[in-house]
Amino acid sequence: MWWEGADGSRLLGLKLDEDRSYSDFYFFLRWPFLDRAFQYEEQELVERAEAMLDYKARRATTDIALSLDGCDHIEIEPNLGWMLDRLNDRTPGVAWEHSTIEAYVAALRARIGELEVFKGEQRMPGYNGVNNMVLANVLSSRVHLKQHNQHGENLLTGWAEPWSAFASRDGRPYPKAFLDLAWKHLLENHPHDSICGCSITQVHEDMLYRFAQSRSLGEGMLAEAFNYVSGHIAEQALEGRHAVVLFNSSQRPVDGVIQVELELPLNTAVPAVSPQIGGANFRLLDSEGQEVPFQVVGVKKQSMRRWRPYRDIPHGGAGRQDHGRAERRHSRVRLYDVHGRYAGVRAAGQRGNTDFAGPRSPYVISAASRSRRTYGRTAGFVWKSRRTARLRCAIWTPATRRKAC
């Protein structure tokens, strides 16, 4: 069958055995011999195989069929090779092959013709067999796990990944390793006994840790993407004003009322809050310079947050022309460990996180670790090592003398 999505794209779907689901080979041919310690009688095995072939022939749309072996808590059958040899000898016109799902799908695609198209979630419960159902009754079991999972999926697919991609188009390296790790933690909570909430308590307590790790990574990458995009707005476009940047992660414009928390600069007069007037001592303008109607709904007084202007790590992109020759400007960083031992020198010539290999041990130069100090044309930074020790550093530039930080 073809499974069609909301955007019209289609996936090839495989309808499994409605009586035995994904374990049809096991239940057709192996399970009947369970009470005999899987000691197979050849004639009975062949008869059961012929019944399985007849069952599949009445449902197949091509001349090949898929039969899946194994089930939960079922060990590998050591006599599988012998079974296939006997079946190939005793069932004329049929070739039994031990293969993979990938090989089957590749062979199937070359044979398919007109197939029925299905749309929607395909959540119809199965009413046949003992191993073919949609476990809708587990949706309410440990419902907080489902909520954590939905939040994590929305965070990664709707926010962290799209905005990291948008920021990468403007020059920020795409944080693939961090997002991959966020997905790894999230997917580790998706085994059916885990996400269904039907395992022991310890399993689900461990899930909360993985949800938290995935969420922390996703939120961190999202915040960095937001900071990068908002930190690279052209200053001339602001005309000396402050900017409030709103991000819309949906696929269509949003037209309605939203609530935004503004952090005003120090010593700014407190906006007036009146149920009758709702006035304020500032204006909001859109990107076209048109005034946006708003109302102050609350003021949080006696609140302060340390704010640092966004800056990139100094890199070699800036240069100057000297007698027709471009000179690249680099900063050189000398690193010491916490005991004052010299660790090495590196020219900071690129943006983002840079692995620094010193003579003693590796260090990471990270934009997230920078301090607020600035020396001449070069920013001073405090670096952190992979050993979590704080380092002292010294800064040189071609135009300034040595500075300690």
Stockholm file with secondary structure:
# STOCKHOLM 1.0

chainA/1-405         MWWEGADGSRLLGLKLDEDRSYSDFYFFLRWPFLDRAFQYEEQELVERAEAMLDYKARRATTDIALSLDGCDHIEIEPNLGWMLDRLNDRTPGVAWEHSTIEAYVAALRARIGELEVFKGEQRMPGYNGVNNMVLANVLSSRVHLKQHNQHGENLLTGWAEPWSAFASRDGRPYPKAFLDLAWKHLLENHPHDSICGCSITQVHEDMLYRFAQSRSLGEGMLAEAFNYVSGHIAEQALEGRHAVVLFNSSQRPVDGVIQVELELPLNTAVPAVSPQIGGANFRLLDSEGQEVPFQVVGVKKQSMRRWRPYRDIPHGGAGRQDHGRAERRHSRVRLYDVHGRYAGVRAAGQRGNTDFAGPRSPYVISAASRSRRTYGRTAGFVWKSRRTARLRCAIWTPATRRKAC
#=GR chainA/1-405 SS CEEECTTSCEEECCCCBTTTBTTHHIIIIIGGGGGGTTCCCHHHHHHHHHHHHHHHHTTCSSSCCCCCCCCTTCCCCTTHHHHHHHHHHHSTTCCCCCCCHHHHHHHHHTTCCSCCEEESCCCCCCCSSSSCCCCGGGTTTTHHHHHHHHHHHHHIIIIIHHHHHHHHHTTCCCCHHHHHHHHHHHHTTCSHHHHTTCSCHHHHHHHHHHHHHHHHHHHHHHHHHHHHHHHTSCHHHHTTCCCCCCCCCSSSCCCSCCCCCCCCCTTCCCCCCCTTTCCCSSCCBCTTSCBCCCCCCCCCCSCCCCCCCCCCCCCTTCEEEETTEEEECCEEEEEECTTCCEEEEEEECSSSCEEEECSSSEEEECGGGEEEEEETTEEEECCEETTSCBCEEEEEETTEEEEEC
#=GC SS_cons         CEEECTTSCEEECCCCBTTTBTTHHIIIIIGGGGGGTTCCCHHHHHHHHHHHHHHHHTTCSSSCCCCCCCCTTCCCCTTHHHHHHHHHHHSTTCCCCCCCHHHHHHHHHTTCCSCCEEESCCCCCCCSSSSCCCCGGGTTTTHHHHHHHHHHHHHIIIIIHHHHHHHHHTTCCCCHHHHHHHHHHHHTTCSHHHHTTCSCHHHHHHHHHHHHHHHHHHHHHHHHHHHHHHHTSCHHHHTTCCCCCCCCCSSSCCCSCCCCCCCCCTTCCCCCCCTTTCCCSSCCBCTTSCBCCCCCCCCCCSCCCCCCCCCCCCCTTCEEEETTEEEECCEEEEEECTTCCEEEEEEECSSSCEEEECSSSEEEECGGGEEEEEETTEEEECCEETTSCBCEEEEEETTEEEEEC
//
